[in-house]
Amino acid sequence: MDFASFNVGDGPAAFLTFAVGGLAAVVAAWLALSVDPPVWVYPVVLVPLVFGPTLYGLRVGKAALLAAEYQRRAGEHRADPSRQDAS
């Protein structure tokens, strides 16, 4: 299969930025308001919480978009030079 003809773009990365970033913000706020830990606890908790789902999610998201493009035979638009519009 030629992967060069597919263009999944930044869709999975944008979605994961909002989803994982929102999750990290909620966890950080919960930690701050309910536990009030020392500052070093935040990176220890939040770094794995952000990197794990992001790395796994990018792989799964890009694969899902690539499969959707393959299933629908999507591709880049190519203009047909032999067709002339009557404008």
Stockholm file with secondary structure:
# STOCKHOLM 1.0

chainA/1-87         MDFASFNVGDGPAAFLTFAVGGLAAVVAAWLALSVDPPVWVYPVVLVPLVFGPTLYGLRVGKAALLAAEYQRRAGEHRADPSRQDAS
#=GR chainA/1-87 SS CCGGGCCCTTHHHHHHHHHHHHHHHHHHHHIIIIICCCTTHHHHHHHHHHHHHHHHHHHHHHHHHHHHHHHTTCCCCCCCTTCCCCC
#=GC SS_cons        CCGGGCCCTTHHHHHHHHHHHHHHHHHHHHIIIIICCCTTHHHHHHHHHHHHHHHHHHHHHHHHHHHHHHHTTCCCCCCCTTCCCCC
//
